[in-house]
């Protein structure tokens, strides 16, 4: 059996671990859970560290439990946040749960007959009929207010300069999360909770509750919060979060995110976000050090994670699309990618609208690129650039400045990409 703790340790995925955890996992097959907030119908890459922990946990022969926090999602975890969140209704939570399970199934085995197949649970199922009176009588009496006030997540909220205090609803969050652990301990024999370092306080409330109520031993392991080498926030771009759902982040943009991380971050992320073995990663790091301009770490990281989250086909389309601006792609490549990816490739490129009738009649390239679209300031300059082999239409060299351009040149019935020199791109749109 793979040593789960050792695996996480070399990958840089352990921030804190409760004494006895490693011994428990080496002794027997163990169930362990990780909570996922269902506030959206897609995970984003901030969730991926926890999901990869569950993936390694299953690889090590243990039983991973993914807990969708339907009940706790209705309240909002105060950990390291400065304000309360919006509360969700049951219908939205159920929809989000189903969407999240589909994404988790790409990482975890829920279906086969293996003895440690993954389990998905929703804490709303055991909380919805639990009355407030019964909860505070059964659970509340075991944990003191002093114990709860000592947690960092509570102290930070109460002492924050801009804080308006903390509602009782949020204060009670750690009791609810603690009860989740107790419930899973009783119902699934769950002995371990995994999470991010900001969850340590909530998780240890659970282990304490199990000890006081059941006299049982339970364990905790948390990973560090992922940061970027330059201090920026991981997983955020100008347009917001990088999502696993293609409706929010296309496979092309997803691939681009990983391809463009810094060398220092690539070395860290490839350990955390892939299942590549240590030897392979060390070989890639050595390759990167000897030829950093080839970016082997970023390329392999982007490949592994795009294939895992999306598919091999999506990865190949993203690679082809990436080469349109920076590599030796062809007209065939342009015609093979979907419109959404095509437009993302040419995002930010100067665009010109061309009357479709002019193309239907056929128009000389020199007139098209000077009069209809200001790709060149003059016909003389265009002539010279064409003669020097510096004009491409649809990634094909324009052989003659007075070549006729017509409807057959349109990509997807609408677009004509033009390249002037090595780096200047323009997009003509027929309307």
TAZI-V614219 format. One record per residue. N is the residue number from 1. RES is the residue in one letter. PSI is psi in radians with two decimals (none if undefined). OMEGA is omega as a letter, one per 40 degrees, with the letter a starting at -180 (999 if undefined). BURIAL is b if it has 9 or more other ideal C-beta (glycine too) atoms within 8 Angstrom, else e. Layout:
n=N res=RES psi=PSI omega=OMEGA burial=BURIAL
n=N res=RES psi=PSI omega=OMEGA burial=BURIAL
This chain:
n=1 res=X psi=2.29 omega=i burial=e
n=2 res=X psi=2.44 omega=i burial=e
n=3 res=X psi=1.82 omega=a burial=b
n=4 res=X psi=-0.81 omega=a burial=b
n=5 res=X psi=-0.72 omega=i burial=b
n=6 res=X psi=-0.69 omega=i burial=e
n=7 res=X psi=-0.82 omega=i burial=b
n=8 res=X psi=-0.60 omega=a burial=b
n=9 res=X psi=-0.85 omega=a burial=b
n=10 res=X psi=-0.38 omega=i burial=e
n=11 res=X psi=-0.07 omega=a burial=b
n=12 res=X psi=0.56 omega=a burial=b
n=13 res=X psi=0.31 omega=i burial=b
n=14 res=X psi=2.15 omega=i burial=b
n=15 res=X psi=-0.77 omega=a burial=b
n=16 res=X psi=2.53 omega=a burial=b
n=17 res=X psi=2.38 omega=a burial=b
n=18 res=X psi=2.40 omega=i burial=b
n=19 res=X psi=2.41 omega=i burial=e
n=20 res=X psi=-0.22 omega=a burial=e
n=21 res=X psi=-0.86 omega=a burial=b
n=22 res=X psi=-0.71 omega=a burial=b
n=23 res=X psi=-0.74 omega=i burial=e
n=24 res=X psi=-0.77 omega=a burial=b
n=25 res=X psi=-0.50 omega=i burial=b
n=26 res=X psi=-0.39 omega=a burial=e
n=27 res=X psi=-0.73 omega=a burial=e
n=28 res=X psi=2.86 omega=i burial=e
n=29 res=X psi=2.26 omega=a burial=e
n=30 res=X psi=2.51 omega=i burial=b
n=31 res=X psi=2.37 omega=i burial=b
n=32 res=X psi=2.56 omega=a burial=b
n=33 res=X psi=2.77 omega=i burial=b
n=34 res=X psi=2.33 omega=a burial=b
n=35 res=X psi=2.42 omega=i burial=b
n=36 res=X psi=2.27 omega=a burial=b
n=37 res=X psi=2.13 omega=a burial=e
n=38 res=X psi=0.66 omega=a burial=b
n=39 res=X psi=-0.11 omega=i burial=e
n=40 res=X psi=2.87 omega=a burial=e
n=41 res=X psi=0.43 omega=i burial=e
n=42 res=X psi=2.56 omega=i burial=b
n=43 res=X psi=2.72 omega=i burial=b
n=44 res=X psi=3.07 omega=a burial=b
n=45 res=X psi=-0.24 omega=i burial=b
n=46 res=X psi=-0.48 omega=i burial=b
n=47 res=X psi=-0.32 omega=a burial=b
n=48 res=X psi=-0.51 omega=a burial=b
n=49 res=X psi=-0.84 omega=i burial=b
n=50 res=X psi=-0.71 omega=a burial=b
n=51 res=X psi=-0.69 omega=i burial=b
n=52 res=X psi=-0.59 omega=i burial=b
n=53 res=X psi=-0.78 omega=i burial=b
n=54 res=X psi=-0.68 omega=i burial=b
n=55 res=X psi=-0.83 omega=i burial=b
n=56 res=X psi=-0.62 omega=a burial=b
n=57 res=X psi=-0.77 omega=i burial=b
n=58 res=X psi=-0.69 omega=i burial=b
n=59 res=X psi=-0.53 omega=a burial=b
n=60 res=X psi=0.08 omega=i burial=b
n=61 res=X psi=0.11 omega=a burial=e
n=62 res=X psi=2.96 omega=a burial=b
n=63 res=X psi=1.96 omega=i burial=b
n=64 res=X psi=2.35 omega=i burial=b
n=65 res=X psi=2.09 omega=i burial=b
n=66 res=X psi=2.07 omega=a burial=b
n=67 res=X psi=2.04 omega=i burial=b
n=68 res=X psi=2.15 omega=a burial=b
n=69 res=X psi=1.19 omega=i burial=b
n=70 res=X psi=-0.77 omega=a burial=b
n=71 res=X psi=-0.88 omega=a burial=b
n=72 res=X psi=-0.49 omega=i burial=b
n=73 res=X psi=-0.38 omega=i burial=b
n=74 res=X psi=-0.21 omega=a burial=b
n=75 res=X psi=-0.91 omega=a burial=b
n=76 res=X psi=2.18 omega=a burial=b
n=77 res=X psi=2.22 omega=a burial=b
n=78 res=X psi=-0.14 omega=a burial=b
n=79 res=X psi=2.05 omega=i burial=b
n=80 res=X psi=0.34 omega=i burial=e
n=81 res=X psi=2.65 omega=a burial=b
n=82 res=X psi=-0.13 omega=a burial=e
n=83 res=X psi=2.81 omega=i burial=e
n=84 res=X psi=2.74 omega=a burial=e
n=85 res=X psi=2.94 omega=i burial=e
n=86 res=X psi=2.54 omega=a burial=e
n=87 res=X psi=2.56 omega=a burial=e
n=88 res=X psi=2.65 omega=i burial=b
n=89 res=X psi=2.94 omega=a burial=e
n=90 res=X psi=-0.72 omega=a burial=e
n=91 res=X psi=-0.77 omega=i burial=e
n=92 res=X psi=-0.75 omega=a burial=e
n=93 res=X psi=-0.74 omega=a burial=b
n=94 res=X psi=-0.74 omega=i burial=b
n=95 res=X psi=-0.81 omega=a burial=b
n=96 res=X psi=-0.68 omega=a burial=b
n=97 res=X psi=-0.80 omega=a burial=b
n=98 res=X psi=-0.72 omega=a burial=e
n=99 res=X psi=-0.69 omega=a burial=b
n=100 res=X psi=-0.67 omega=a burial=b
n=101 res=X psi=-0.71 omega=i burial=b
n=102 res=X psi=-0.68 omega=i burial=e
n=103 res=X psi=-0.70 omega=i burial=b
n=104 res=X psi=-0.54 omega=a burial=b
n=105 res=X psi=-0.27 omega=i burial=b
n=106 res=X psi=-0.29 omega=a burial=e
n=107 res=X psi=-0.57 omega=a burial=b
n=108 res=X psi=2.61 omega=i burial=b
n=109 res=X psi=1.82 omega=i burial=e
n=110 res=X psi=-0.28 omega=a burial=b
n=111 res=X psi=-0.62 omega=a burial=e
n=112 res=X psi=3.09 omega=a burial=e
n=113 res=X psi=0.30 omega=i burial=e
n=114 res=X psi=2.62 omega=a burial=e
n=115 res=X psi=-0.30 omega=a burial=e
n=116 res=X psi=0.70 omega=a burial=b
n=117 res=X psi=2.63 omega=a burial=b
n=118 res=X psi=2.67 omega=a burial=b
n=119 res=X psi=2.43 omega=i burial=b
n=120 res=X psi=2.25 omega=i burial=b
n=121 res=X psi=2.79 omega=i burial=b
n=122 res=X psi=2.12 omega=a burial=b
n=123 res=X psi=-0.21 omega=i burial=b
n=124 res=X psi=-0.54 omega=a burial=b
n=125 res=X psi=-0.59 omega=i burial=e
n=126 res=X psi=-0.15 omega=i burial=e
n=127 res=X psi=-0.42 omega=a burial=b
n=128 res=X psi=-0.53 omega=a burial=e
n=129 res=X psi=0.17 omega=a burial=e
n=130 res=X psi=1.97 omega=a burial=e
n=131 res=X psi=2.68 omega=a burial=e
n=132 res=X psi=-0.76 omega=a burial=e
n=133 res=X psi=-0.77 omega=i burial=e
n=134 res=X psi=-0.68 omega=a burial=e
n=135 res=X psi=-0.85 omega=a burial=b
n=136 res=X psi=-0.46 omega=i burial=b
n=137 res=X psi=-0.78 omega=a burial=e
n=138 res=X psi=-0.69 omega=a burial=e
n=139 res=X psi=-0.83 omega=a burial=b
n=140 res=X psi=-0.57 omega=a burial=b
n=141 res=X psi=-0.28 omega=a burial=e
n=142 res=X psi=-0.32 omega=a burial=e
n=143 res=X psi=2.19 omega=a burial=b
n=144 res=X psi=2.75 omega=i burial=e
n=145 res=X psi=-0.66 omega=i burial=e
n=146 res=X psi=-0.74 omega=i burial=e
n=147 res=X psi=-0.78 omega=a burial=b
n=148 res=X psi=-0.64 omega=a burial=b
n=149 res=X psi=-0.40 omega=a burial=e
n=150 res=X psi=-0.18 omega=a burial=e
n=151 res=X psi=2.45 omega=a burial=b
n=152 res=X psi=-0.71 omega=a burial=e
n=153 res=X psi=-0.61 omega=i burial=b
n=154 res=X psi=-0.80 omega=a burial=b
n=155 res=X psi=-0.73 omega=a burial=b
n=156 res=X psi=-0.68 omega=i burial=b
n=157 res=X psi=-0.71 omega=a burial=b
n=158 res=X psi=-0.45 omega=a burial=b
n=159 res=X psi=-0.05 omega=a burial=e
n=160 res=X psi=2.44 omega=a burial=e
n=161 res=X psi=-0.75 omega=a burial=e
n=162 res=X psi=0.07 omega=a burial=e
n=163 res=X psi=2.42 omega=i burial=b
n=164 res=X psi=0.43 omega=a burial=e
n=165 res=X psi=-2.81 omega=a burial=e
n=166 res=X psi=2.28 omega=a burial=b
n=167 res=X psi=2.78 omega=i burial=e
n=168 res=X psi=-0.61 omega=i burial=e
n=169 res=X psi=-0.89 omega=a burial=b
n=170 res=X psi=-0.62 omega=i burial=b
n=171 res=X psi=-0.60 omega=a burial=b
n=172 res=X psi=-0.11 omega=a burial=b
n=173 res=X psi=-0.78 omega=a burial=b
n=174 res=X psi=-0.49 omega=i burial=b
n=175 res=X psi=-0.73 omega=i burial=b
n=176 res=X psi=-0.76 omega=i burial=b
n=177 res=X psi=-0.66 omega=i burial=b
n=178 res=X psi=-0.69 omega=i burial=b
n=179 res=X psi=-0.61 omega=i burial=b
n=180 res=X psi=-0.82 omega=a burial=b
n=181 res=X psi=-0.76 omega=i burial=b
n=182 res=X psi=-0.77 omega=a burial=b
n=183 res=X psi=-0.80 omega=a burial=b
n=184 res=X psi=-0.53 omega=i burial=b
n=185 res=X psi=-0.77 omega=a burial=b
n=186 res=X psi=-0.76 omega=a burial=e
n=187 res=X psi=-0.63 omega=a burial=e
n=188 res=X psi=0.08 omega=a burial=b
n=189 res=X psi=0.48 omega=a burial=e
n=190 res=X psi=2.20 omega=a burial=b
n=191 res=X psi=-0.10 omega=a burial=b
n=192 res=X psi=2.45 omega=i burial=b
n=193 res=X psi=2.34 omega=i burial=b
n=194 res=X psi=2.74 omega=i burial=b
n=195 res=X psi=-3.02 omega=i burial=b
n=196 res=X psi=2.87 omega=a burial=b
n=197 res=X psi=-0.45 omega=i burial=b
n=198 res=X psi=-0.17 omega=a burial=b
n=199 res=X psi=-0.05 omega=a burial=b
n=200 res=X psi=-0.80 omega=a burial=b
n=201 res=X psi=-0.80 omega=i burial=b
n=202 res=X psi=-0.69 omega=a burial=b
n=203 res=X psi=-0.76 omega=a burial=b
n=204 res=X psi=-0.40 omega=i burial=b
n=205 res=X psi=-0.66 omega=i burial=b
n=206 res=X psi=-0.78 omega=a burial=b
n=207 res=X psi=-0.62 omega=i burial=b
n=208 res=X psi=-0.71 omega=i burial=b
n=209 res=X psi=-0.76 omega=i burial=b
n=210 res=X psi=-0.72 omega=a burial=b
n=211 res=X psi=-0.76 omega=a burial=b
n=212 res=X psi=-0.67 omega=a burial=e
n=213 res=X psi=-0.77 omega=a burial=b
n=214 res=X psi=-0.20 omega=a burial=e
n=215 res=X psi=0.41 omega=a burial=e
n=216 res=X psi=2.88 omega=i burial=e
n=217 res=X psi=2.23 omega=i burial=e
n=218 res=X psi=2.84 omega=a burial=b
n=219 res=X psi=2.90 omega=a burial=b
n=220 res=X psi=2.48 omega=i burial=b
n=221 res=X psi=2.19 omega=i burial=b
n=222 res=X psi=2.58 omega=i burial=b
n=223 res=X psi=2.78 omega=i burial=b
n=224 res=X psi=2.68 omega=i burial=b
n=225 res=X psi=2.34 omega=a burial=e
n=226 res=X psi=2.31 omega=i burial=b
n=227 res=X psi=2.91 omega=i burial=e
n=228 res=X psi=2.68 omega=a burial=b
n=229 res=X psi=-0.55 omega=a burial=e
n=230 res=X psi=0.11 omega=i burial=e
n=231 res=X psi=-0.13 omega=i burial=e
n=232 res=X psi=2.91 omega=a burial=e
n=233 res=X psi=2.23 omega=a burial=e
n=234 res=X psi=2.43 omega=i burial=b
n=235 res=X psi=0.06 omega=i burial=b
n=236 res=X psi=2.41 omega=i burial=e
n=237 res=X psi=-3.12 omega=i burial=e
n=238 res=X psi=-0.55 omega=a burial=e
n=239 res=X psi=0.17 omega=i burial=e
n=240 res=X psi=-2.69 omega=a burial=e
n=241 res=X psi=2.67 omega=i burial=b
n=242 res=X psi=1.97 omega=a burial=b
n=243 res=X psi=2.77 omega=i burial=b
n=244 res=X psi=-0.43 omega=a burial=b
n=245 res=X psi=2.23 omega=a burial=b
n=246 res=X psi=-0.34 omega=i burial=b
n=247 res=X psi=-0.48 omega=a burial=e
n=248 res=X psi=-0.64 omega=i burial=e
n=249 res=X psi=2.02 omega=a burial=b
n=250 res=X psi=2.71 omega=i burial=b
n=251 res=X psi=-0.60 omega=i burial=b
n=252 res=X psi=-0.85 omega=a burial=b
n=253 res=X psi=-0.60 omega=i burial=b
n=254 res=X psi=-0.85 omega=i burial=b
n=255 res=X psi=-0.77 omega=a burial=b
n=256 res=X psi=-0.65 omega=i burial=b
n=257 res=X psi=-0.86 omega=a burial=b
n=258 res=X psi=-0.62 omega=a burial=b
n=259 res=X psi=-0.49 omega=a burial=b
n=260 res=X psi=0.17 omega=i burial=e
n=261 res=X psi=2.75 omega=a burial=b
n=262 res=X psi=2.87 omega=i burial=e
n=263 res=X psi=-0.77 omega=a burial=b
n=264 res=X psi=-0.73 omega=i burial=e
n=265 res=X psi=-0.66 omega=a burial=b
n=266 res=X psi=-0.69 omega=a burial=b
n=267 res=X psi=-0.61 omega=i burial=b
n=268 res=X psi=-0.79 omega=a burial=b
n=269 res=X psi=-0.58 omega=a burial=b
n=270 res=X psi=-0.45 omega=i burial=b
n=271 res=X psi=-0.65 omega=a burial=b
n=272 res=X psi=-0.71 omega=a burial=b
n=273 res=X psi=0.15 omega=i burial=b
n=274 res=X psi=2.94 omega=i burial=b
n=275 res=X psi=0.26 omega=a burial=e
n=276 res=X psi=2.44 omega=i burial=b
n=277 res=X psi=2.82 omega=a burial=e
n=278 res=X psi=-0.77 omega=a burial=e
n=279 res=X psi=-0.74 omega=a burial=e
n=280 res=X psi=-0.75 omega=a burial=e
n=281 res=X psi=-0.73 omega=i burial=b
n=282 res=X psi=-0.66 omega=i burial=e
n=283 res=X psi=-0.72 omega=i burial=e
n=284 res=X psi=-0.68 omega=i burial=b
n=285 res=X psi=-0.73 omega=i burial=b
n=286 res=X psi=-0.70 omega=i burial=e
n=287 res=X psi=-0.74 omega=a burial=b
n=288 res=X psi=-0.72 omega=a burial=b
n=289 res=X psi=-0.59 omega=a burial=e
n=290 res=X psi=-0.43 omega=i burial=e
n=291 res=X psi=1.18 omega=a burial=e
n=292 res=X psi=-0.49 omega=a burial=e
n=293 res=X psi=-0.37 omega=i burial=e
n=294 res=X psi=-0.25 omega=i burial=e
n=295 res=X psi=0.84 omega=a burial=b
n=296 res=X psi=-0.58 omega=a burial=b
n=297 res=X psi=-0.85 omega=a burial=b
n=298 res=X psi=-0.71 omega=a burial=b
n=299 res=X psi=-0.74 omega=a burial=b
n=300 res=X psi=-0.70 omega=i burial=b
n=301 res=X psi=-0.86 omega=a burial=b
n=302 res=X psi=-0.67 omega=i burial=b
n=303 res=X psi=-0.94 omega=a burial=b
n=304 res=X psi=-0.82 omega=a burial=b
n=305 res=X psi=-0.55 omega=i burial=b
n=306 res=X psi=-0.71 omega=i burial=b
n=307 res=X psi=-0.72 omega=a burial=b
n=308 res=X psi=-0.76 omega=a burial=b
n=309 res=X psi=-0.67 omega=a burial=b
n=310 res=X psi=-1.67 omega=i burial=b
n=311 res=X psi=2.92 omega=i burial=e
n=312 res=X psi=-0.69 omega=a burial=e
n=313 res=X psi=-0.77 omega=i burial=e
n=314 res=X psi=-0.68 omega=i burial=b
n=315 res=X psi=-0.80 omega=a burial=b
n=316 res=X psi=-0.65 omega=i burial=e
n=317 res=X psi=-0.69 omega=i burial=b
n=318 res=X psi=-0.71 omega=i burial=b
n=319 res=X psi=-0.82 omega=i burial=b
n=320 res=X psi=-0.75 omega=a burial=b
n=321 res=X psi=-0.68 omega=a burial=b
n=322 res=X psi=-0.53 omega=a burial=b
n=323 res=X psi=-0.17 omega=a burial=b
n=324 res=X psi=-0.79 omega=a burial=b
n=325 res=X psi=-0.48 omega=a burial=e
n=326 res=X psi=0.04 omega=a burial=e
n=327 res=X psi=-2.81 omega=a burial=e
n=328 res=X psi=1.09 omega=i burial=e
n=329 res=X psi=3.01 omega=a burial=b
n=330 res=X psi=3.06 omega=i burial=e
n=331 res=X psi=-0.62 omega=i burial=e
n=332 res=X psi=-0.71 omega=i burial=e
n=333 res=X psi=-0.79 omega=a burial=b
n=334 res=X psi=-0.74 omega=a burial=b
n=335 res=X psi=-0.26 omega=a burial=e
n=336 res=X psi=-0.37 omega=a burial=e
n=337 res=X psi=2.67 omega=a burial=b
n=338 res=X psi=2.84 omega=a burial=e
n=339 res=X psi=-0.71 omega=a burial=e
n=340 res=X psi=-0.82 omega=i burial=e
n=341 res=X psi=-0.74 omega=i burial=b
n=342 res=X psi=-0.84 omega=a burial=b
n=343 res=X psi=-0.57 omega=i burial=e
n=344 res=X psi=-0.63 omega=i burial=b
n=345 res=X psi=-0.72 omega=a burial=b
n=346 res=X psi=0.28 omega=i burial=b
n=347 res=X psi=2.29 omega=i burial=e
n=348 res=X psi=-0.12 omega=i burial=e
n=349 res=X psi=2.47 omega=i burial=e
n=350 res=X psi=2.36 omega=a burial=e
n=351 res=X psi=2.54 omega=i burial=b
n=352 res=X psi=2.44 omega=i burial=b
n=353 res=X psi=2.28 omega=a burial=e
n=354 res=X psi=2.37 omega=i burial=b
n=355 res=X psi=2.24 omega=a burial=b
n=356 res=X psi=-0.58 omega=a burial=b
n=357 res=X psi=-0.64 omega=a burial=e
n=358 res=X psi=-0.68 omega=i burial=b
n=359 res=X psi=-0.62 omega=a burial=b
n=360 res=X psi=-0.62 omega=i burial=e
n=361 res=X psi=-0.37 omega=a burial=e
n=362 res=X psi=2.24 omega=a burial=e
n=363 res=X psi=2.45 omega=i burial=b
n=364 res=X psi=2.46 omega=a burial=b
n=365 res=X psi=-0.68 omega=a burial=b
n=366 res=X psi=-0.64 omega=i burial=b
n=367 res=X psi=-0.69 omega=a burial=b
n=368 res=X psi=-0.75 omega=a burial=b
n=369 res=X psi=0.06 omega=i burial=b
n=370 res=X psi=-0.81 omega=a burial=b
n=371 res=X psi=-0.79 omega=a burial=e
n=372 res=X psi=-0.59 omega=i burial=b
n=373 res=X psi=2.25 omega=a burial=b
n=374 res=X psi=0.99 omega=i burial=e
n=375 res=X psi=-0.64 omega=i burial=b
n=376 res=X psi=2.53 omega=i burial=b
n=377 res=X psi=-0.38 omega=a burial=e
n=378 res=X psi=2.78 omega=i burial=e
n=379 res=X psi=-0.59 omega=a burial=b
n=380 res=X psi=-0.74 omega=a burial=e
n=381 res=X psi=-0.65 omega=i burial=b
n=382 res=X psi=-0.77 omega=i burial=b
n=383 res=X psi=-0.87 omega=a burial=b
n=384 res=X psi=-0.76 omega=a burial=e
n=385 res=X psi=-0.67 omega=i burial=b
n=386 res=X psi=-0.76 omega=a burial=b
n=387 res=X psi=-0.53 omega=i burial=e
n=388 res=X psi=0.05 omega=i burial=e
n=389 res=X psi=0.48 omega=a burial=e
n=390 res=X psi=0.24 omega=i burial=e
n=391 res=X psi=2.27 omega=i burial=b
n=392 res=X psi=2.38 omega=i burial=b
n=393 res=X psi=2.17 omega=a burial=b
n=394 res=X psi=0.68 omega=i burial=b
n=395 res=X psi=0.28 omega=i burial=b
n=396 res=X psi=2.38 omega=a burial=e
n=397 res=X psi=2.32 omega=i burial=e
n=398 res=X psi=2.04 omega=a burial=b
n=399 res=X psi=-0.52 omega=a burial=e
n=400 res=X psi=2.38 omega=a burial=e
n=401 res=X psi=-0.39 omega=a burial=b
n=402 res=X psi=0.36 omega=i burial=e
n=403 res=X psi=2.51 omega=a burial=b
n=404 res=X psi=2.28 omega=i burial=e
n=405 res=X psi=2.25 omega=a burial=b
n=406 res=X psi=-2.92 omega=a burial=b
n=407 res=X psi=-0.50 omega=a burial=e
n=408 res=X psi=-0.30 omega=i burial=e
n=409 res=X psi=-0.24 omega=a burial=b
n=410 res=X psi=2.32 omega=i burial=b
n=411 res=X psi=2.22 omega=a burial=b
n=412 res=X psi=0.43 omega=i burial=e
n=413 res=X psi=0.22 omega=a burial=e
n=414 res=X psi=-0.49 omega=a burial=e
n=415 res=X psi=2.56 omega=i burial=b
n=416 res=X psi=1.89 omega=i burial=b
n=417 res=X psi=2.37 omega=a burial=b
n=418 res=X psi=2.40 omega=i burial=b
n=419 res=X psi=2.21 omega=i burial=b
n=420 res=X psi=1.98 omega=a burial=b
n=421 res=X psi=-2.78 omega=a burial=e
n=422 res=X psi=-0.58 omega=a burial=e
n=423 res=X psi=-0.08 omega=a burial=e
n=424 res=X psi=2.03 omega=a burial=e
n=425 res=X psi=2.60 omega=i burial=b
n=426 res=X psi=2.66 omega=i burial=b
n=427 res=X psi=2.10 omega=i burial=b
n=428 res=X psi=2.34 omega=a burial=b
n=429 res=X psi=2.09 omega=a burial=b
n=430 res=X psi=2.23 omega=i burial=b
n=431 res=X psi=none omega=999 burial=e
